[in-house]
Amino acid sequence: MGEPQAIPQSIIYELVNETINKEDVNINCPRDGSIISVIKYIIQMPLTHSQFLTIPSPLSKRNDNYYPLTLVMSVLWIWVYTWIIVWWTYDCTVYAFDNFFSLIPMFLFPLGVMLRDIKKFDDFRVALKVFRQELPDQEISLAESYSP
């Protein structure tokens, strides 16, 4: 029989990307019947809806030339989040706790990093599952597929 034919890496990435990103971005309420997912949706609604309206989707075929605007708007949103977090932690420290140094970022920021990393690992598990289904005879290494 011989060895299986090696598939070029670009084709592998395209197959995984197509399978994961089958759907357009949607901001509809989840219909899986879980009250937790509905509560999570309601809590995240101000962030998701405002970003959906202000940042063009880079995955859309219609907006494929808007990538500079997508980048600028994403950077602007990160700046706004950073400003709000720093302002909030400063005010809590100085006015609420009457301190001159902040302990809040030492606990709050690592929590945010932990939540981000959990999401990355979940996305990686989905990518591996798709990879195994679409290309079972190929191998993938962690260095090729994930970089924090």
DSSP file (Angstrom, degrees, kcal/mol; ACC not computed):
  #  RESIDUE AA STRUCTURE BP1 BP2  ACC     N-H-->O    O-->H-N    N-H-->O    O-->H-N    TCO  KAPPA ALPHA  PHI   PSI    X-CA   Y-CA   Z-CA
    1    1 A M              0   0    0      0, 0.0     2,-0.1     0, 0.0     0, 0.0   0.000 360.0 360.0 360.0 -47.4    0.0    0.0    0.0
    2    2 A G        -     0   0    0      2,-0.0     3,-0.1     3,-0.0     0, 0.0  -0.337 360.0 -43.8  96.3 178.0    2.7    2.5    0.9
    3    3 A E        -     0   0    0      1,-0.1     3,-0.1    -2,-0.1     2,-0.0  -0.508  66.3 -96.4 -83.2 152.4    2.6    5.5    3.1
    4    4 A P        -     0   0    0      0, 0.0     2,-0.2     0, 0.0    -1,-0.1  -0.371  46.1-101.3 -66.3 147.3   -0.3    8.0    3.2
    5    5 A Q        -     0   0    0      1,-0.1     2,-0.3    -3,-0.1   132,-0.1  -0.480  35.2-119.3 -70.1 136.0    0.2   11.1    1.0
    6    6 A A        -     0   0    0     -2,-0.2    -1,-0.1    -3,-0.1   132,-0.0  -0.602  22.8-142.5 -76.7 132.4    1.2   14.2    3.0
    7    7 A I        -     0   0    0     -2,-0.3     5,-0.1     1,-0.1    -1,-0.0  -0.813  28.0-103.2 -95.2 134.0   -1.3   17.0    2.7
    8    8 A P    >>  -     0   0    0      0, 0.0     4,-1.7     0, 0.0     3,-0.5  -0.224  27.0-121.7 -56.9 146.2    0.2   20.5    2.5
    9    9 A Q  H 3> S+     0   0    0      1,-0.2     4,-2.4     2,-0.2     5,-0.2   0.843 109.5  58.8 -61.1 -36.3   -0.1   22.4    5.7
   10   10 A S  H 3> S+     0   0    0      1,-0.2     4,-2.0     2,-0.2    -1,-0.2   0.880 105.6  49.5 -63.1 -36.8   -2.1   25.3    4.1
   11   11 A I  H <> S+     0   0    0     -3,-0.5     4,-2.4     2,-0.2    -1,-0.2   0.889 109.2  52.6 -68.4 -38.2   -4.8   22.8    3.0
   12   12 A I  H  X S+     0   0    0     -4,-1.7     4,-2.4     2,-0.2     5,-0.2   0.942 110.0  47.6 -61.1 -47.8   -5.0   21.4    6.5
   13   13 A Y  H  X S+     0   0    0     -4,-2.4     4,-2.7     1,-0.2    -1,-0.2   0.894 111.8  50.7 -61.5 -40.1   -5.5   24.8    8.0
   14   14 A E  H  X S+     0   0    0     -4,-2.0     4,-2.6     2,-0.2    -1,-0.2   0.908 110.3  49.2 -64.6 -41.6   -8.2   25.7    5.5
   15   15 A L  H  X S+     0   0    0     -4,-2.4     4,-2.1     2,-0.2    -2,-0.2   0.933 114.4  44.3 -63.2 -46.0  -10.1   22.5    6.2
   16   16 A V  H  X S+     0   0    0     -4,-2.4     4,-2.4     1,-0.2     5,-0.2   0.925 115.0  49.1 -65.0 -43.8  -10.0   23.0    9.9
   17   17 A N  H  X S+     0   0    0     -4,-2.7     4,-2.5    -5,-0.2    -2,-0.2   0.901 111.0  49.7 -63.7 -41.5  -10.9   26.7    9.6
   18   18 A E  H  < S+     0   0    0     -4,-2.6    -1,-0.2    -5,-0.2    -2,-0.2   0.904 113.1  46.7 -63.2 -41.2  -13.8   25.9    7.2
   19   19 A T  H >< S+     0   0    0     -4,-2.1     3,-0.8    -5,-0.2    -2,-0.2   0.900 116.5  42.5 -70.9 -40.6  -15.2   23.2    9.5
   20   20 A I  H 3< S+     0   0    0     -4,-2.4     3,-0.4     1,-0.2    -2,-0.2   0.901 119.1  43.9 -72.1 -40.1  -15.0   25.3   12.7
   21   21 A N  T 3< S+     0   0    0     -4,-2.5    -1,-0.2    -5,-0.2    -2,-0.1  -0.211  71.9 127.5-101.3  42.6  -16.3   28.5   11.1
   22   22 A K    <   +     0   0    0     -3,-0.8    -1,-0.2    -2,-0.2     2,-0.2   0.910  64.1  60.3 -62.1 -43.0  -19.2   27.0    9.1
   23   23 A E  S    S-     0   0    0     -3,-0.4     2,-0.1     1,-0.1     3,-0.1  -0.497  87.8-114.7 -88.9 153.8  -21.7   29.5   10.5
   24   24 A D        -     0   0    0     -2,-0.2     2,-0.3     1,-0.1    -1,-0.1  -0.398  51.2 -82.4 -71.9 163.1  -21.7   33.2   10.2
   25   25 A V        -     0   0    0     -2,-0.1     2,-0.4    -4,-0.1    -1,-0.1  -0.530  58.1-177.5 -67.5 128.2  -21.3   35.1   13.4
   26   26 A N        -     0   0    0     -2,-0.3    -3,-0.0     2,-0.1    26,-0.0  -0.968  29.1-163.5-131.0 151.1  -24.6   35.3   15.1
   27   27 A I        +     0   0    0     -2,-0.4     2,-0.1     2,-0.0    -2,-0.1  -0.036  45.0 136.1-119.0  29.0  -25.7   37.0   18.3
   28   28 A N        -     0   0    0      1,-0.1    -2,-0.1     3,-0.0     3,-0.1  -0.393  66.0 -92.7 -75.7 154.9  -28.9   35.2   18.8
   29   29 A C        -     0   0    0      1,-0.1    -1,-0.1    -2,-0.1     9,-0.1  -0.449  50.7-103.0 -65.1 136.5  -30.0   33.8   22.2
   30   30 A P        -     0   0    0      0, 0.0     3,-0.2     0, 0.0    -1,-0.1  -0.345  27.4-162.6 -64.7 143.0  -28.9   30.2   22.6
   31   31 A R        +     0   0    0      1,-0.1    -2,-0.0     2,-0.1    -3,-0.0  -0.065  56.5 112.0-116.2  30.4  -31.6   27.6   22.2
   32   32 A D  S    S-     0   0    0      2,-0.2    -1,-0.1     1,-0.1     3,-0.1   0.510  87.0-116.0 -84.0  -2.4  -30.0   24.7   23.9
   33   33 A G  S    S+     0   0    0      1,-0.3     2,-0.5    -3,-0.2    -2,-0.1   0.425  71.8 132.6  87.7  -2.2  -32.5   24.8   26.8
   34   34 A S     >  -     0   0    0      1,-0.2     4,-1.4     2,-0.0    -1,-0.3  -0.731  47.4-156.8 -89.4 126.9  -29.9   25.6   29.4
   35   35 A I  H  > S+     0   0    0     -2,-0.5     4,-2.4     1,-0.2     5,-0.2   0.816  94.1  60.4 -68.7 -30.3  -30.8   28.4   31.8
   36   36 A I  H  > S+     0   0    0      1,-0.2     4,-2.6     2,-0.2    -1,-0.2   0.920 104.1  48.2 -63.4 -44.2  -27.0   29.0   32.4
   37   37 A S  H  > S+     0   0    0      1,-0.2     4,-2.0     2,-0.2    -1,-0.2   0.852 111.7  50.3 -67.8 -32.6  -26.3   29.7   28.8
   38   38 A V  H  X S+     0   0    0     -4,-1.4     4,-2.3     2,-0.2    -2,-0.2   0.910 111.8  47.2 -70.0 -42.2  -29.3   32.2   28.6
   39   39 A I  H  X S+     0   0    0     -4,-2.4     4,-2.4     2,-0.2    -2,-0.2   0.921 112.5  49.7 -63.3 -43.7  -28.1   34.0   31.8
   40   40 A K  H  X S+     0   0    0     -4,-2.6     4,-2.1     1,-0.2    -1,-0.2   0.897 110.4  51.5 -61.0 -40.6  -24.6   34.1   30.4
   41   41 A Y  H  X S+     0   0    0     -4,-2.0     4,-0.8     2,-0.2    -2,-0.2   0.917 110.4  47.8 -62.2 -44.7  -26.0   35.5   27.1
   42   42 A I  H  < S+     0   0    0     -4,-2.3     3,-0.5     1,-0.2    -2,-0.2   0.899 112.3  48.9 -65.7 -41.3  -27.9   38.2   28.9
   43   43 A I  H  < S+     0   0    0     -4,-2.4     4,-0.3     1,-0.2    -1,-0.2   0.891 116.7  42.1 -65.9 -39.0  -24.9   39.3   31.0
   44   44 A Q  H  X S+     0   0    0     -4,-2.1     4,-2.8    -5,-0.2     3,-0.4   0.520  88.0  98.9 -85.3  -5.3  -22.6   39.4   28.0
   45   45 A M  H  X S+     0   0    0     -4,-0.8     4,-2.5    -3,-0.5     5,-0.4   0.871  77.6  52.3 -55.7 -46.1  -25.2   41.2   25.8
   46   46 A P  H  > S+     0   0    0      0, 0.0     4,-1.4     0, 0.0    -1,-0.2   0.905 116.7  40.6 -59.5 -38.6  -24.0   44.8   26.1
   47   47 A L  H  > S+     0   0    0     -3,-0.4     4,-2.1    -4,-0.3     5,-0.2   0.951 118.6  43.5 -73.3 -49.3  -20.4   43.7   25.1
   48   48 A T  H  X S+     0   0    0     -4,-2.8     4,-2.4     1,-0.2    -3,-0.2   0.906 116.4  45.8 -66.8 -41.7  -21.3   41.3   22.4
   49   49 A H  H  X S+     0   0    0     -4,-2.5     4,-1.9    -5,-0.3    -1,-0.2   0.906 113.2  48.5 -71.1 -40.4  -24.0   43.4   20.7
   50   50 A S  H  X S+     0   0    0     -4,-1.4     4,-1.4    -5,-0.4    -1,-0.2   0.898 115.4  45.2 -67.4 -37.6  -22.0   46.6   20.8
   51   51 A Q  H  X S+     0   0    0     -4,-2.1     4,-2.4     2,-0.2    -2,-0.2   0.887 110.0  55.1 -70.6 -37.6  -18.9   44.9   19.3
   52   52 A F  H  < S+     0   0    0     -4,-2.4    -2,-0.2    -5,-0.2    -1,-0.2   0.879 112.3  43.7 -60.5 -37.8  -21.1   43.1   16.7
   53   53 A L  H  < S+     0   0    0     -4,-1.9    -1,-0.2     1,-0.1    -2,-0.2   0.767 121.5  37.2 -79.4 -26.1  -22.4   46.5   15.6
   54   54 A T  H  < S+     0   0    0     -4,-1.4    -2,-0.2    -5,-0.1    -3,-0.2   0.659 107.7  61.6-104.6 -17.3  -19.0   48.4   15.6
   55   55 A I  S  < S-     0   0    0     -4,-2.4    -1,-0.1    -5,-0.1     2,-0.1  -0.943  77.8-132.6-114.9 119.1  -16.5   45.8   14.4
   56   56 A P        -     0   0    0      0, 0.0    -3,-0.1     0, 0.0    17,-0.0  -0.455  32.6-108.0 -66.0 139.4  -16.9   44.3   10.9
   57   57 A S    >   -     0   0    0      1,-0.2     3,-0.9    -5,-0.1     6,-0.2  -0.522  19.5-154.3 -70.5 125.2  -16.5   40.5   10.9
   58   58 A P  T 3  S+     0   0    0      0, 0.0    -1,-0.2     0, 0.0     9,-0.1   0.649  93.2  61.1 -73.6 -12.4  -13.2   39.4    9.4
   59   59 A L  T 3  S+     0   0    0      3,-0.0     2,-0.2     2,-0.0     5,-0.1   0.605  81.8 102.6 -87.1 -12.3  -14.7   36.0    8.5
   60   60 A S    <   -     0   0    0     -3,-0.9     3,-0.1     1,-0.1   -36,-0.0  -0.500  65.0-147.8 -75.8 136.8  -17.4   37.5    6.3
   61   61 A K  S >  S+     0   0    0     -2,-0.2     3,-0.8     1,-0.2    -1,-0.1   0.810 100.8  56.2 -69.3 -30.0  -16.9   37.3    2.5
   62   62 A R  T 3  S+     0   0    0      1,-0.2     3,-0.3     2,-0.1    -1,-0.2   0.828 112.3  40.5 -71.2 -32.3  -18.7   40.6    2.2
   63   63 A N  T >  S+     0   0    0     -6,-0.2     3,-1.9     1,-0.2    -1,-0.2   0.055  74.1 120.8-104.8  23.9  -16.3   42.4    4.5
   64   64 A D  T <  S+     0   0    0     -3,-0.8     3,-0.5     1,-0.3    -1,-0.2   0.719  76.1  51.2 -67.2 -18.5  -13.0   40.9    3.4
   65   65 A N  T 3  S+     0   0    0     -3,-0.3    -1,-0.3     1,-0.2     4,-0.2   0.424  93.3  76.3 -93.3   1.5  -11.5   44.3    2.5
   66   66 A Y    <>  +     0   0    0     -3,-1.9     4,-2.5     1,-0.2     3,-0.3   0.207  55.0 115.6 -94.9  15.8  -12.4   45.8    5.8
   67   67 A Y  H  > S+     0   0    0     -3,-0.5     4,-2.4     1,-0.2    -1,-0.2   0.841  73.5  54.0 -60.4 -33.6   -9.6   44.1    7.8
   68   68 A P  H  > S+     0   0    0      0, 0.0     4,-2.6     0, 0.0    -1,-0.2   0.928 111.3  46.1 -64.3 -40.1   -7.8   47.5    8.6
   69   69 A L  H  > S+     0   0    0     -3,-0.3     4,-2.8     2,-0.2     5,-0.2   0.895 111.2  52.6 -65.5 -39.2  -11.1   48.8   10.1
   70   70 A T  H  X S+     0   0    0     -4,-2.5     4,-2.1     2,-0.2    -1,-0.2   0.921 111.4  46.6 -60.8 -44.2  -11.5   45.5   12.0
   71   71 A L  H  X S+     0   0    0     -4,-2.4     4,-2.4    -5,-0.2    -2,-0.2   0.932 113.7  47.0 -64.1 -47.0   -8.0   45.9   13.4
   72   72 A V  H  X S+     0   0    0     -4,-2.6     4,-2.4     1,-0.2    -2,-0.2   0.922 113.8  47.6 -63.3 -44.3   -8.5   49.5   14.4
   73   73 A M  H  X S+     0   0    0     -4,-2.8     4,-2.4     2,-0.2    -1,-0.2   0.877 111.2  51.4 -66.4 -36.2  -11.9   48.9   16.0
   74   74 A S  H  X S+     0   0    0     -4,-2.1     4,-2.3    -5,-0.2    -1,-0.2   0.919 110.9  47.8 -65.5 -43.0  -10.6   45.9   17.9
   75   75 A V  H  X S+     0   0    0     -4,-2.4     4,-2.4     2,-0.2    -2,-0.2   0.901 111.0  52.2 -63.2 -40.9   -7.6   47.9   19.2
   76   76 A L  H  X S+     0   0    0     -4,-2.4     4,-2.4     2,-0.2    -2,-0.2   0.920 109.2  49.0 -61.8 -44.2  -10.0   50.7   20.2
   77   77 A W  H  X S+     0   0    0     -4,-2.4     4,-2.6     2,-0.2    -2,-0.2   0.904 110.6  50.6 -63.1 -40.6  -12.2   48.3   22.1
   78   78 A I  H  X S+     0   0    0     -4,-2.3     4,-2.6     1,-0.2    -1,-0.2   0.904 109.9  50.9 -62.8 -40.3   -9.2   46.8   23.9
   79   79 A W  H  X S+     0   0    0     -4,-2.4     4,-2.7     2,-0.2    -2,-0.2   0.923 110.2  49.2 -62.4 -43.7   -8.1   50.4   24.9
   80   80 A V  H  X S+     0   0    0     -4,-2.4     4,-2.5     2,-0.2    -2,-0.2   0.930 112.2  47.9 -61.7 -45.7  -11.6   51.1   26.2
   81   81 A Y  H  X S+     0   0    0     -4,-2.6     4,-2.4     1,-0.2    -1,-0.2   0.917 112.8  48.9 -61.1 -42.9  -11.7   47.9   28.3
   82   82 A T  H  X S+     0   0    0     -4,-2.6     4,-2.6     1,-0.2     5,-0.2   0.924 111.2  49.3 -62.8 -44.8   -8.2   48.7   29.6
   83   83 A W  H  X S+     0   0    0     -4,-2.7     4,-2.6     1,-0.2     5,-0.2   0.917 112.2  48.1 -61.8 -43.8   -9.1   52.2   30.6
   84   84 A I  H  X S+     0   0    0     -4,-2.5     4,-2.8     2,-0.2     5,-0.2   0.913 112.6  48.3 -64.2 -42.9  -12.3   51.0   32.4
   85   85 A I  H  X S+     0   0    0     -4,-2.4     4,-2.6     2,-0.2     5,-0.2   0.930 114.4  44.9 -65.1 -45.0  -10.5   48.3   34.3
   86   86 A V  H  X S+     0   0    0     -4,-2.6     4,-2.2     2,-0.2    -2,-0.2   0.926 115.4  47.8 -65.7 -43.5   -7.7   50.7   35.4
   87   87 A W  H  X S+     0   0    0     -4,-2.6     4,-2.6    -5,-0.2     5,-0.2   0.924 113.6  47.8 -61.4 -44.9  -10.1   53.4   36.3
   88   88 A W  H  X S+     0   0    0     -4,-2.8     4,-2.5    -5,-0.2     5,-0.2   0.926 113.2  46.3 -64.8 -45.5  -12.3   51.0   38.3
   89   89 A T  H  X S+     0   0    0     -4,-2.6     4,-2.0    -5,-0.2    -1,-0.2   0.876 113.3  50.5 -67.2 -35.3   -9.5   49.4   40.2
   90   90 A Y  H  X S+     0   0    0     -4,-2.2     4,-2.9    -5,-0.2     5,-0.4   0.944 112.4  45.9 -65.6 -47.6   -8.0   52.8   41.0
   91   91 A D  H  X>S+     0   0    0     -4,-2.6     4,-2.2     1,-0.2     5,-1.2   0.910 113.0  50.0 -63.6 -41.6  -11.3   54.2   42.3
   92   92 A C  I  <>S+     0   0    0     -4,-2.5     5,-1.9    -5,-0.2     4,-0.4   0.908 115.5  44.0 -61.7 -40.9  -12.0   51.1   44.4
   93   93 A T  I  <5S+     0   0    0     -4,-2.0     6,-2.5    -5,-0.2    -2,-0.2   0.954 122.3  33.7 -69.9 -50.6   -8.5   51.2   45.9
   94   94 A V  I  <5S+     0   0    0     -4,-2.9     4,-0.2     4,-0.2    -3,-0.2   0.930 131.4  25.2 -76.1 -46.9   -8.3   54.9   46.6
   95   95 A Y  I  <5S+     0   0    0     -4,-2.2    -3,-0.2    -5,-0.4    -2,-0.1   0.877 128.7  35.0 -92.0 -39.4  -11.9   55.8   47.5
   96   96 A A  I   <S+     0   0    0     -5,-1.2    -3,-0.2    -4,-0.4    -4,-0.1   0.908 132.1  25.8 -83.9 -42.3  -13.5   52.6   48.7
   97   97 A F  S   <S-     0   0    0     -5,-1.9    -3,-0.2    -6,-0.2    -4,-0.1   0.499  94.1-133.0-101.6  -4.7  -10.6   51.0   50.5
   98   98 A D        +     0   0    0     -6,-0.2     2,-0.3    -4,-0.2    -4,-0.2   0.891  58.9 136.4  53.4  45.5   -8.7   54.2   51.4
   99   99 A N        -     0   0    0     -6,-2.5    -1,-0.2    -7,-0.1    -2,-0.1  -0.775  55.7-145.5-114.8 162.2   -5.4   52.7   50.2
  100  100 A F  S    S+     0   0    0     -2,-0.3     2,-0.3    -3,-0.1    -6,-0.1   0.435  86.6  48.8-106.0  -2.9   -2.6   54.1   48.1
  101  101 A F  S    S-     0   0    0     -8,-0.1     2,-0.6    -7,-0.0    -1,-0.0  -0.957  84.3-120.0-133.3 155.1   -1.7   50.9   46.3
  102  102 A S        +     0   0    0     -2,-0.3     4,-0.2     1,-0.1   -12,-0.1  -0.830  27.8 171.9-107.0 124.2   -4.1   48.4   44.6
  103  103 A L  S  > S+     0   0    0     -2,-0.6     4,-0.8     2,-0.1     3,-0.5   0.626  72.3  80.2 -91.8 -18.7   -4.5   44.8   45.6
  104  104 A I  H >> S+     0   0    0      1,-0.2     4,-3.4     2,-0.2     3,-1.4   0.916  88.2  51.8 -58.4 -47.9   -7.4   44.3   43.2
  105  105 A P  H 3> S+     0   0    0      0, 0.0     4,-1.3     0, 0.0    -1,-0.2   0.828 101.2  63.1 -61.6 -27.4   -5.3   43.9   40.0
  106  106 A M  H 34 S+     0   0    0     -3,-0.5    -2,-0.2    -4,-0.2    -3,-0.1   0.772 119.2  25.4 -66.8 -23.1   -3.3   41.2   41.7
  107  107 A F  H <X S+     0   0    0     -3,-1.4     4,-0.9    -4,-0.8    -1,-0.2   0.759 124.4  48.3-105.6 -36.6   -6.4   39.1   42.0
  108  108 A L  H  X S+     0   0    0     -4,-3.4     4,-1.8    -5,-0.2    -2,-0.1   0.927 108.6  49.6 -74.3 -46.9   -8.6   40.4   39.2
  109  109 A F  H  X S+     0   0    0     -4,-1.3     4,-2.2    -5,-0.3     5,-0.2   0.909 108.8  50.6 -66.4 -44.0   -6.2   40.3   36.3
  110  110 A P  H  > S+     0   0    0      0, 0.0     4,-2.3     0, 0.0    -1,-0.2   0.860 108.1  55.8 -61.7 -31.0   -4.9   36.8   36.8
  111  111 A L  H  X S+     0   0    0     -4,-0.9     4,-2.2     2,-0.2    -2,-0.2   0.917 107.5  48.4 -63.7 -42.5   -8.5   35.7   36.9
  112  112 A G  H  X S+     0   0    0     -4,-1.8     4,-2.1     2,-0.2    -1,-0.2   0.891 111.2  49.8 -63.7 -39.8   -9.1   37.3   33.5
  113  113 A V  H  X S+     0   0    0     -4,-2.2     4,-2.4     2,-0.2    -1,-0.2   0.894 109.5  52.1 -65.6 -39.2   -6.0   35.6   32.1
  114  114 A M  H  X S+     0   0    0     -4,-2.3     4,-2.2     2,-0.2    -2,-0.2   0.922 109.6  48.7 -62.8 -44.0   -7.2   32.2   33.5
  115  115 A L  H  X S+     0   0    0     -4,-2.2     4,-1.8     1,-0.2    -1,-0.2   0.893 111.1  50.7 -64.2 -39.2  -10.6   32.6   31.8
  116  116 A R  H  X S+     0   0    0     -4,-2.1     4,-2.1     1,-0.2    -1,-0.2   0.917 110.5  49.1 -63.2 -42.8   -8.9   33.5   28.5
  117  117 A D  H  X S+     0   0    0     -4,-2.4     4,-2.4     2,-0.2    -2,-0.2   0.860 107.1  54.9 -67.8 -35.1   -6.6   30.5   28.6
  118  118 A I  H  X S+     0   0    0     -4,-2.2     4,-2.2     1,-0.2    -1,-0.2   0.923 108.7  49.1 -61.5 -43.0   -9.6   28.2   29.4
  119  119 A K  H  X S+     0   0    0     -4,-1.8     4,-2.5     2,-0.2    -2,-0.2   0.900 109.7  52.1 -62.4 -41.3  -11.3   29.5   26.2
  120  120 A K  H  X S+     0   0    0     -4,-2.1     4,-2.2     1,-0.2    -2,-0.2   0.915 110.0  47.9 -62.6 -42.6   -8.1   28.9   24.2
  121  121 A F  H  X S+     0   0    0     -4,-2.4     4,-2.2     2,-0.2    -1,-0.2   0.885 110.8  51.3 -67.2 -37.3   -7.8   25.3   25.4
  122  122 A D  H  X S+     0   0    0     -4,-2.2     4,-2.0     2,-0.2    -2,-0.2   0.925 110.8  48.6 -63.0 -43.2  -11.5   24.7   24.6
  123  123 A D  H  X S+     0   0    0     -4,-2.5     4,-2.3     1,-0.2    -2,-0.2   0.884 110.1  52.4 -62.9 -37.8  -10.9   26.1   21.1
  124  124 A F  H  X S+     0   0    0     -4,-2.2     4,-2.5     2,-0.2    -1,-0.2   0.892 106.9  52.2 -66.0 -39.4   -7.9   23.9   20.7
  125  125 A R  H  X S+     0   0    0     -4,-2.2     4,-2.2     2,-0.2    -1,-0.2   0.907 110.1  48.9 -62.4 -41.0   -9.9   20.8   21.7
  126  126 A V  H  X S+     0   0    0     -4,-2.0     4,-2.4     2,-0.2    -2,-0.2   0.923 111.1  49.9 -63.6 -43.9  -12.5   21.6   19.1
  127  127 A A  H  X S+     0   0    0     -4,-2.3     4,-2.5     1,-0.2    -2,-0.2   0.902 110.9  49.3 -62.7 -41.1   -9.8   22.1   16.4
  128  128 A L  H  X S+     0   0    0     -4,-2.5     4,-2.5     2,-0.2    -1,-0.2   0.900 110.0  51.2 -64.4 -40.4   -8.2   18.7   17.3
  129  129 A K  H  X S+     0   0    0     -4,-2.2     4,-1.8     2,-0.2    -2,-0.2   0.927 112.8  45.2 -62.1 -45.2  -11.6   17.0   17.1
  130  130 A V  H  X S+     0   0    0     -4,-2.4     4,-2.9     1,-0.2     5,-0.3   0.907 111.9  52.8 -64.6 -41.8  -12.2   18.5   13.7
  131  131 A F  H  X S+     0   0    0     -4,-2.5     4,-2.7     1,-0.2    -2,-0.2   0.911 109.0  49.0 -61.1 -43.2   -8.7   17.6   12.6
  132  132 A R  H  < S+     0   0    0     -4,-2.5    -1,-0.2     1,-0.2    -2,-0.2   0.859 115.1  45.1 -66.4 -34.5   -9.1   14.0   13.6
  133  133 A Q  H  < S+     0   0    0     -4,-1.8    -2,-0.2    -5,-0.2    -1,-0.2   0.911 121.0  36.5 -74.1 -42.8  -12.4   13.7   11.8
  134  134 A E  H  < S+     0   0    0     -4,-2.9    -2,-0.2     1,-0.2    -3,-0.2   0.866 133.7  20.9 -80.6 -37.3  -11.3   15.4    8.6
  135  135 A L    ><  +     0   0    0     -4,-2.7     3,-1.5    -5,-0.3    -1,-0.2  -0.576  65.8 161.9-133.3  70.1   -7.8   14.1    8.3
  136  136 A P  T 3  S+     0   0    0      0, 0.0    -1,-0.1     0, 0.0    -4,-0.1   0.743  75.4  55.7 -67.1 -22.4   -7.4   10.9   10.4
  137  137 A D  T 3  S+     0   0    0   -132,-0.1     2,-0.2     2,-0.1    -5,-0.1   0.475  94.9  84.1 -89.7   0.1   -4.2    9.8    8.7
  138  138 A Q    <   -     0   0    0     -3,-1.5     2,-0.3    -7,-0.2    -3,-0.1  -0.645  68.8-137.7-100.2 158.4   -2.3   13.0    9.5
  139  139 A E        -     0   0    0     -2,-0.2     2,-0.4     2,-0.0    -2,-0.1  -0.855  13.1-163.8-112.5 151.0   -0.5   14.0   12.6
  140  140 A I        -     0   0    0     -2,-0.3     2,-0.3   -12,-0.0     3,-0.0  -0.997   6.0-150.6-134.0 138.3   -0.5   17.4   14.3
  141  141 A S    >>  -     0   0    0     -2,-0.4     4,-1.0     1,-0.1     3,-0.6  -0.761  25.4-119.6-106.9 157.5    1.9   18.7   16.9
  142  142 A L  H 3> S+     0   0    0     -2,-0.3     4,-1.8     1,-0.2     3,-0.5   0.857 112.0  58.1 -63.2 -35.8    1.1   21.2   19.5
  143  143 A A  H 34 S+     0   0    0      1,-0.2    -1,-0.2     2,-0.2    -3,-0.0   0.820 106.7  48.6 -65.8 -30.5    3.7   23.7   18.2
  144  144 A E  H <4 S+     0   0    0     -3,-0.6    -1,-0.2     1,-0.1    -2,-0.2   0.714 119.5  35.8 -79.0 -21.0    2.0   23.8   14.8
  145  145 A S  H  < S+     0   0    0     -4,-1.0     2,-0.4    -3,-0.5    -2,-0.2   0.665 113.7  37.0-111.9 -18.7   -1.5   24.3   16.1
  146  146 A Y     <  +     0   0    0     -4,-1.8    -1,-0.2    -5,-0.1   -25,-0.0  -0.986  44.5 167.8-146.0 127.9   -1.5   26.5   19.2
  147  147 A S              0   0    0     -2,-0.4    -4,-0.0    -3,-0.1    -3,-0.0  -0.953 360.0 360.0-138.7 123.0    0.5   29.5   20.3
  148  148 A P              0   0    0      0, 0.0    -1,-0.0     0, 0.0   -28,-0.0   0.496 360.0 360.0 -69.1 360.0   -0.6   31.5   23.4
